[in-house]
Amino acid sequence: MIRNTVAVFIFGMAIISAVIASNEGGWIDEDGNLVPNSDEMKSVNGFGGWLVVTQDSTWEVEWNTPSDHVPNFTTLEEVRVGEVLAILPLFINPKTDSGGFARIQCDIRIVRPDKSVSMDEKNLNCFSYKLNSDPRSVWLSALIPKYVGEPLDPKGEWQVELILRDMVRNVAIPLKTSFTLVDG
């Protein structure tokens, strides 16, 4: 894997403590300032979404730890044939119904460099749970798409588009990111 040092993003203690949900549901930095919306991270009407692409094989172990441990992932811009990526939809501040349940649906579309569609799924159940803790915590979707660079896959930039829908709040957040497949 070739990493662009500017593009390597550590999702660690400094970032998690820096990027949390504000009382209004938006992403804020460590100084309490709202983080501006970007293609990968947005807030709409109190609901926030973040799309992270990682090659960390330990992402699940990192995520499934006690709340006092902060997961540490790296993102990337380029992946080699044969390497595996995980696409992590994260979100904050889902609204709950009268029973305390949050319901998030997702649409995901992955577009190859030649503009053909690799995946296009709509209205997937991404999160449907009764929340027993602060909804302003960072939550992980139940949908975790994976990508493996195959030898015959077209080389170049692959687009990942995701729409997170808070079904209780009736808000949708379109997110997108990309990665570049290169020869092994």
C-alpha positions as semicolon CSV with decimal commas, in nm:
position;residue;x (nm);y (nm);z (nm)
1;M;0,000;0,000;0,000
2;I;0,127;0,345;-0,088
3;R;0,030;0,610;0,163
4;N;0,033;0,978;0,098
5;T;0,166;1,122;0,423
6;V;-0,072;1,416;0,400
7;A;-0,365;1,178;0,348
8;V;-0,283;0,943;0,636
9;F;-0,536;1,023;0,902
10;I;-0,505;0,879;1,249
11;F;-0,841;0,809;1,405
12;G;-0,701;0,805;1,757
13;M;-0,718;0,971;2,095
14;A;-0,651;1,320;1,967
15;I;-0,910;1,286;1,692
16;I;-1,183;1,116;1,892
17;S;-1,150;1,368;2,169
18;A;-1,134;1,638;1,903
19;V;-1,427;1,517;1,694
20;I;-1,734;1,452;1,903
21;A;-2,095;1,545;1,886
22;S;-2,205;1,881;2,010
23;N;-2,534;1,924;2,189
24;E;-2,691;2,015;1,856
25;G;-2,558;1,694;1,699
26;G;-2,284;1,836;1,480
27;W;-1,920;1,735;1,477
28;I;-1,700;1,964;1,688
29;D;-1,324;1,991;1,731
30;E;-1,125;1,985;2,056
31;D;-1,178;2,362;2,096
32;G;-1,557;2,328;2,074
33;N;-1,581;2,469;1,720
34;L;-1,816;2,311;1,469
35;V;-1,626;2,109;1,208
36;P;-1,719;2,229;0,858
37;N;-1,901;1,979;0,641
38;S;-1,686;1,788;0,392
39;D;-1,756;1,505;0,148
40;E;-1,657;1,246;0,412
41;M;-1,802;1,411;0,725
42;K;-2,126;1,608;0,751
43;S;-2,394;1,716;0,994
44;V;-2,753;1,784;0,892
45;N;-3,025;1,895;1,137
46;G;-2,852;1,748;1,440
47;F;-2,749;1,418;1,278
48;G;-2,385;1,359;1,180
49;G;-2,221;1,108;0,948
50;W;-1,861;1,015;0,871
51;L;-1,735;0,776;0,602
52;V;-1,395;0,617;0,677
53;V;-1,208;0,379;0,444
54;T;-0,937;0,179;0,622
55;Q;-0,708;-0,110;0,550
56;D;-0,646;-0,176;0,918
57;S;-0,707;-0,548;0,966
58;T;-0,760;-0,484;1,337
59;W;-1,033;-0,222;1,297
60;E;-1,297;-0,450;1,451
61;V;-1,078;-0,539;1,750
62;E;-1,003;-0,167;1,794
63;W;-1,373;-0,078;1,777
64;N;-1,493;-0,351;2,018
65;T;-1,310;-0,229;2,325
66;P;-1,426;-0,068;2,649
67;S;-1,545;0,290;2,614
68;D;-1,232;0,427;2,783
69;H;-1,018;0,293;2,494
70;V;-1,022;0,505;2,180
71;P;-1,007;0,313;1,849
72;N;-0,713;0,394;1,623
73;F;-0,760;0,353;1,245
74;T;-0,567;0,491;0,950
75;T;-0,726;0,593;0,624
76;L;-0,558;0,569;0,288
77;E;-0,570;0,700;-0,065
78;E;-0,414;0,407;-0,252
79;V;-0,459;0,031;-0,227
80;R;-0,275;-0,245;-0,410
81;V;-0,429;-0,544;-0,582
82;G;-0,498;-0,813;-0,321
83;E;-0,536;-0,576;-0,028
84;V;-0,864;-0,560;0,168
85;L;-1,043;-0,239;0,265
86;A;-1,323;-0,188;0,515
87;I;-1,570;0,095;0,457
88;L;-1,683;0,224;0,799
89;P;-2,000;0,435;0,817
90;L;-1,992;0,624;1,150
91;F;-2,259;0,854;1,285
92;I;-2,360;1,065;1,582
93;N;-2,680;1,181;1,745
94;P;-2,945;0,957;1,592
95;K;-3,292;1,052;1,707
96;T;-3,479;0,784;1,899
97;D;-3,847;0,695;1,881
98;S;-4,078;0,679;2,183
99;G;-3,937;0,335;2,270
100;G;-3,577;0,459;2,264
101;F;-3,488;0,294;1,932
102;A;-3,268;0,457;1,668
103;R;-3,327;0,345;1,309
104;I;-3,070;0,421;1,040
105;Q;-3,099;0,311;0,677
106;C;-2,821;0,331;0,420
107;D;-2,778;0,344;0,045
108;I;-2,433;0,251;-0,083
109;R;-2,293;0,286;-0,431
110;I;-1,939;0,202;-0,540
111;V;-1,832;0,323;-0,884
112;R;-1,530;0,187;-1,071
113;P;-1,280;0,414;-1,250
114;D;-1,451;0,336;-1,584
115;K;-1,778;0,473;-1,432
116;S;-1,943;0,128;-1,421
117;V;-2,116;0,040;-1,095
118;S;-1,962;-0,224;-0,869
119;M;-2,229;-0,204;-0,598
120;D;-2,561;-0,021;-0,572
121;E;-2,780;-0,114;-0,275
122;K;-3,063;0,093;-0,133
123;N;-3,265;0,105;0,189
124;L;-3,035;-0,126;0,383
125;N;-3,091;-0,161;0,758
126;C;-2,768;-0,012;0,894
127;F;-2,859;0,039;1,258
128;S;-3,173;-0,048;1,451
129;Y;-3,106;-0,059;1,821
130;K;-3,240;0,065;2,149
131;L;-2,989;0,319;2,274
132;N;-2,892;0,279;2,636
133;S;-2,622;0,546;2,629
134;D;-2,566;0,896;2,499
135;P;-2,673;0,921;2,131
136;R;-2,403;1,187;2,090
137;S;-2,144;0,910;2,117
138;V;-1,986;0,793;1,792
139;W;-2,180;0,493;1,655
140;L;-2,080;0,238;1,390
141;S;-2,321;0,112;1,128
142;A;-2,403;-0,260;1,123
143;L;-2,328;-0,244;0,749
144;I;-1,951;-0,266;0,693
145;P;-1,879;-0,314;0,320
146;K;-1,542;-0,463;0,230
147;Y;-1,345;-0,432;-0,091
148;V;-1,067;-0,657;-0,220
149;G;-0,858;-0,532;-0,512
150;E;-0,879;-0,808;-0,776
151;P;-0,621;-0,841;-1,056
152;L;-0,883;-0,771;-1,326
153;D;-1,040;-0,474;-1,147
154;P;-0,984;-0,146;-1,333
155;K;-0,696;0,055;-1,189
156;G;-0,760;0,413;-1,088
157;E;-0,997;0,603;-0,862
158;W;-1,296;0,420;-0,716
159;Q;-1,580;0,633;-0,573
160;V;-1,770;0,532;-0,259
161;E;-2,104;0,706;-0,206
162;L;-2,313;0,648;0,104
163;I;-2,639;0,799;0,221
164;L;-2,714;0,765;0,593
165;R;-3,083;0,813;0,675
166;D;-3,206;0,879;1,028
167;M;-3,555;0,736;0,985
168;V;-3,688;0,882;1,312
169;R;-3,557;1,232;1,244
170;N;-3,633;1,203;0,869
171;V;-3,289;1,335;0,768
172;A;-3,048;1,203;0,505
173;I;-2,674;1,269;0,486
174;P;-2,495;1,203;0,156
175;L;-2,128;1,115;0,207
176;K;-1,857;1,024;-0,038
177;T;-1,493;0,932;-0,049
178;S;-1,257;0,754;-0,285
179;F;-0,955;0,530;-0,306
180;T;-0,719;0,451;-0,592
181;L;-0,644;0,092;-0,695
182;V;-0,285;0,043;-0,815
183;D;-0,092;-0,263;-0,936
184;G;0,053;-0,490;-0,668
